[in-house]
């Protein structure tokens, strides 16, 4: 993520600290995502596409960095699922 955002330095943030920061900033209405999103992200599986490439000859059209950049750009533009308070599109 540091590379995606052009950070000159990166550092590790323990999960518990990140979750507390997300909870505090959400309660203070500084950002729209409740801490449950941090929980969900921490449990996302890491996928390996080697088998799909070897067996099916398939390869991903985008890198993981490109996919993350698309998500972050969409969130910044106010994109989201209608009716979901944390991701409700801006009017």
LINRA-V71895 format. One record per residue. RES is the residue in one small letter. PHI is phi in radians with two decimals (* if undefined). Layout:
BEGIN
res=RES phi=PHI
res=RES phi=PHI
END
This chain:
BEGIN
res=x phi=*
res=x phi=-1.06
res=x phi=-1.10
res=x phi=-1.04
res=x phi=-1.62
res=x phi=1.26
res=x phi=-1.24
res=x phi=-1.43
res=x phi=-2.39
res=x phi=-2.19
res=x phi=-2.66
res=x phi=-1.54
res=x phi=-1.99
res=x phi=-1.01
res=x phi=-0.92
res=x phi=-1.06
res=x phi=-1.17
res=x phi=-1.05
res=x phi=-1.14
res=x phi=-1.11
res=x phi=-1.06
res=x phi=-1.12
res=x phi=-1.13
res=x phi=-1.15
res=x phi=-1.17
res=x phi=-1.21
res=x phi=-1.12
res=x phi=-1.47
res=x phi=1.06
res=x phi=-1.53
res=x phi=-2.65
res=x phi=-1.62
res=x phi=-1.78
res=x phi=-1.26
res=x phi=-1.10
res=x phi=-1.06
res=x phi=-1.18
res=x phi=-1.17
res=x phi=-1.03
res=x phi=-1.10
res=x phi=-1.11
res=x phi=-1.24
res=x phi=-1.84
res=x phi=-1.18
res=x phi=-1.26
res=x phi=-1.56
res=x phi=-1.77
res=x phi=-1.97
res=x phi=-1.65
res=x phi=-1.04
res=x phi=-1.15
res=x phi=-1.07
res=x phi=-1.18
res=x phi=-1.22
res=x phi=-1.45
res=x phi=-1.80
res=x phi=1.25
res=x phi=-1.59
res=x phi=-2.45
res=x phi=-1.13
res=x phi=-1.35
res=x phi=-2.26
res=x phi=-1.36
res=x phi=-1.10
res=x phi=-1.17
res=x phi=-1.11
res=x phi=-1.11
res=x phi=-1.10
res=x phi=-1.07
res=x phi=-1.11
res=x phi=-1.12
res=x phi=-1.09
res=x phi=-1.09
res=x phi=-1.09
res=x phi=-1.13
res=x phi=-1.15
res=x phi=-1.49
res=x phi=1.53
res=x phi=-1.25
res=x phi=2.86
res=x phi=-1.47
res=x phi=-1.08
res=x phi=1.69
res=x phi=-1.62
res=x phi=-0.89
res=x phi=-1.16
res=x phi=-2.09
res=x phi=-1.04
res=x phi=-1.03
res=x phi=-1.26
res=x phi=-1.64
END
